[in-house]
Amino acid sequence: MILIPETMTVYEFWLLAGTSFFTSALTAAVGIGGGVTLLAVVAQILPAAATVPVHGIVQLGSNVGRAGLMRFHIDKKLLVYFMGGSAVGALVGGQIVLSLPTDLLQLTLGVFVLYATWGPKPHPRGASFKRVAFGGALSTLLTMFVGATGPFVAALLKPMRLSKHGQVANMSACMVVQHALKGLVFGLLGFSFTPYVPLMIAMIMLGFVGTLVGRGLLETLSEVHFQTGLNWVLTLLALRLLWSAGTEMF
């Protein structure tokens, strides 16, 4: 097929598109997990230099759809603070995108997610918008290297005491900001997205269908079951990050 990148087969093209459907459904249902899962599959098929940029654009499209469907649950003040911090993180990350060790970043991210999920929770007053801004800067810097920082952002939002709909909606809105900035930075650094446009369109379209399915599952979950599921998905993703960091180090 002329629309498929030269390095891919037809099977690999539709495997990635189908994976986008299932991972979008997962994220819409429990708020997290789809981005990291999709990245793991994309990394097995696309060239290393294309993995993070292409994954970022696909996640941008997926999160735009999810945030649009759940826009009434978005906290605009929270989003503004996250956006400000993310702009700083993107500027810094664009300058040092190739200079920091991935294993150290994965280790830091994994430890943070585990602590934020199971450690002592701050008083609601401690869950400030300033922390959201700082987290936006740090996570946007990190996403230039590790690709998917959804677990970090999800853990960052947990102390804000959001409802299940608020958690998913604000998580999606924050990731729209982050992936848009990341795509801009990679474009400015000279990465050519053109060969992957058909693939990205297919993944985004099927991802939106997955979001619709996942949103239906979200409606059936109680707040308690949602928070429990979110905790365990975050834990599994954090352990995966620590495992990846350990294998890189040793």
C-alpha positions in Angstrom: 0.0 0.0 0.0 1.4 3.4 -1.0 0.0 5.0 2.2 2.0 2.7 4.5 5.5 3.9 5.5 8.3 1.9 3.8 9.5 0.4 7.0 6.2 -1.2 7.8 4.0 -4.0 6.6 0.2 -3.9 6.2 -0.1 -6.2 9.3 2.0 -3.8 11.4 0.0 -0.8 10.2 -3.3 -2.3 11.3 -1.8 -3.7 14.4 -0.9 -0.2 15.6 -4.3 1.2 14.6 -6.1 -1.6 16.5 -3.8 -1.1 19.5 -4.8 2.6 19.5 -8.4 1.6 19.8 -7.9 -0.7 22.8 -5.5 1.7 24.6 -7.8 4.6 24.2 -10.6 2.6 25.7 -8.4 1.7 28.6 -7.5 5.4 29.3 -11.1 6.5 29.0 -12.3 3.8 31.4 -9.7 4.2 34.2 -8.0 7.5 33.4 -4.5 6.1 32.6 -2.5 3.3 31.1 -3.3 3.6 27.4 -0.4 5.9 26.5 2.3 3.8 28.1 0.8 0.6 26.6 0.6 2.1 23.2 4.2 3.4 23.4 5.4 -0.1 24.2 3.8 -1.5 21.1 4.9 1.4 18.8 8.5 1.0 20.0 8.5 -2.6 18.7 7.5 -1.5 15.1 8.6 2.0 14.3 12.3 3.2 14.1 13.6 4.5 17.4 13.9 8.0 16.1 10.2 8.0 15.1 8.7 6.3 18.2 8.3 9.3 20.6 7.3 11.9 18.0 4.7 9.7 16.3 3.3 8.4 19.6 3.0 12.0 20.8 0.9 13.1 17.8 -1.4 10.1 18.1 -1.8 10.7 21.8 -2.5 14.4 21.1 -5.4 13.3 18.8 -6.7 10.8 21.2 -6.7 13.2 24.2 -8.3 16.0 22.1 -11.3 13.7 21.5 -11.5 12.5 25.1 -11.2 16.1 26.5 -13.8 17.3 24.1 -16.3 14.6 25.1 -15.7 15.4 28.8 -15.1 19.2 28.5 -17.6 20.1 31.2 -15.5 18.4 33.8 -12.3 20.3 33.0 -11.0 22.7 35.7 -9.9 25.7 33.7 -7.8 27.1 36.5 -5.9 23.8 36.9 -5.3 23.6 33.2 -3.9 27.2 33.0 -1.4 26.4 35.7 -0.4 23.2 34.1 -0.1 24.9 30.7 2.2 27.6 32.1 4.5 25.0 33.7 4.5 22.8 30.6 5.6 25.7 28.4 8.7 26.1 30.6 9.3 22.3 30.5 9.1 22.3 26.7 11.6 25.1 26.3 14.1 23.4 28.7 13.5 19.9 27.2 14.0 21.2 23.7 17.5 22.3 24.7 18.6 19.1 26.4 16.5 16.5 24.7 19.4 14.3 23.8 21.7 14.8 26.9 20.0 13.1 29.9 20.1 9.3 30.5 16.7 7.6 30.0 17.2 5.1 32.7 17.6 7.8 35.4 14.5 9.6 34.2 12.5 6.3 34.2 13.8 5.5 37.7 12.7 9.0 39.0 9.3 8.8 37.3 8.6 5.3 38.7 9.5 6.2 42.3 7.4 9.3 42.1 4.3 7.5 40.8 4.6 4.8 43.5 4.9 7.4 46.2 2.1 9.5 44.9 -0.2 6.5 44.6 0.5 4.8 48.0 2.4 7.3 50.1 0.8 9.7 52.6 -1.6 12.1 50.9 -1.2 15.8 51.4 -4.0 17.9 52.9 -6.2 19.3 50.2 -4.7 22.7 50.8 -1.3 21.2 50.0 -2.6 20.0 46.6 -2.0 23.5 45.2 -2.1 24.9 41.7 1.6 25.8 42.1 2.4 22.1 42.4 0.4 21.5 39.3 2.5 24.1 37.4 5.7 22.6 38.7 4.5 19.1 37.8 3.5 20.4 34.3 7.1 21.7 33.8 8.7 18.5 35.0 6.5 16.1 33.2 6.7 18.0 29.9 10.5 17.9 30.2 10.4 14.2 31.0 8.1 13.3 28.1 10.8 14.4 25.6 12.8 11.4 26.8 10.5 8.7 28.1 7.6 9.4 25.7 4.6 8.7 28.0 4.4 10.5 31.3 0.7 9.9 31.8 1.4 8.0 35.1 3.2 11.1 36.4 0.4 13.5 35.5 -2.3 11.2 36.8 -0.4 10.9 40.1 0.0 14.7 40.1 -3.7 15.2 39.9 -4.7 12.6 42.5 -4.3 15.0 45.5 -6.6 17.4 43.9 -9.6 15.2 45.0 -11.2 15.1 41.6 -14.2 13.0 40.8 -13.7 10.0 38.4 -15.0 12.2 35.5 -12.8 15.1 36.7 -9.7 12.9 36.9 -10.2 11.6 33.3 -11.2 14.9 31.8 -8.4 17.0 33.4 -5.9 14.3 32.7 -6.8 14.4 29.0 -6.7 18.2 28.9 -3.3 18.3 30.5 -2.0 15.6 28.1 -3.4 17.7 25.1 -1.2 20.5 26.2 1.8 18.3 26.8 1.7 16.4 23.5 1.0 19.5 21.5 4.1 21.2 22.9 6.2 18.0 22.4 5.0 17.7 18.7 6.0 21.4 18.2 9.4 20.9 19.7 10.2 17.8 17.6 9.0 19.6 14.5 11.3 22.5 15.2 14.2 20.0 15.8 13.7 18.7 12.2 11.7 15.5 12.6 9.6 14.8 9.4 6.1 13.6 10.3 5.0 13.4 6.6 5.7 9.6 6.0 3.6 8.7 9.1 0.5 10.9 8.4 -1.7 8.1 7.1 -0.7 5.9 10.1 -1.4 8.7 12.6 -4.8 9.4 11.1 -5.8 5.8 11.3 -4.6 5.5 14.9 -6.4 8.7 15.9 -9.7 7.7 14.3 -9.7 4.2 15.9 -8.5 5.8 19.1 -11.6 8.0 19.2 -13.9 5.0 18.7 -12.0 3.4 21.6 -12.6 6.5 23.7 -16.4 6.2 23.1 -16.3 2.6 24.3 -14.2 3.4 27.3 -16.4 6.3 28.3 -19.3 3.9 28.5 -17.3 1.7 30.8 -16.5 4.7 33.0 -20.2 5.4 33.5 -20.6 1.9 35.0 -17.8 2.2 37.5 -18.4 3.5 41.0 -16.0 6.1 42.5 -14.5 3.6 44.8 -13.9 1.0 42.1 -12.5 3.7 39.8 -10.0 4.9 42.4 -9.0 1.4 43.2 -8.5 0.5 39.6 -6.5 3.7 39.0 -4.2 2.9 41.9 -3.4 -0.5 40.7 -2.9 0.5 37.0 -0.6 3.3 38.2 1.4 0.8 40.3 1.8 -1.7 37.4 3.0 1.1 35.2 5.4 2.4 37.8 6.9 -1.1 38.3 7.3 -1.3 34.5 9.3 1.9 34.5 11.5 0.7 37.4 12.1 -2.6 35.6 13.1 -0.7 32.4 15.4 1.6 34.4 17.0 -1.4 36.1 17.6 -3.3 32.8 19.2 -0.2 31.3 21.4 0.4 34.3 22.6 -3.2 34.8 
